Amino acid sequence: MKEETEDEPEEEIEEELQEETADELEEEIEEELEVETADEFEEEINDALEAAISQQQEYRAKLNKLTSENNHVASENKRLQGDLEDAVQQHQKDREACSRLEEQVKK
């Protein structure tokens, strides 16, 4: 019977060690999973950020192109407006000259 009592503490110690080892392994696995999950999450965030930056660069390039085209059209519009004003003034001068000639012909 003495042997059984002597074996019992050893068995208890062995069981405790196994439980501690199992707990430690479980903790290690959980930590590794958390790290992997955090790394995957960080990678997803980085990928999303890179995609957003790329999209922003594309939009900026399109905006620059459209701004350039708009400036060109605005310049062309301004030139044409000047041409139109010149033509209107010339037309007015021509009408006045025509009226004077008509008056002279009538005399």
Secondary structure, DSSP 4 states (H G I P E B T S, - for coil): -HHHHHHHHHHHHHHHHHHHHHHHHHHHHHHHHHHHHHHHHHHHHHHHHHHHHHHHHHHHHHHHHHHHHHHHHHHHHHHHHHHHHHHHHHHHHHHHHHHHHHHHHH-
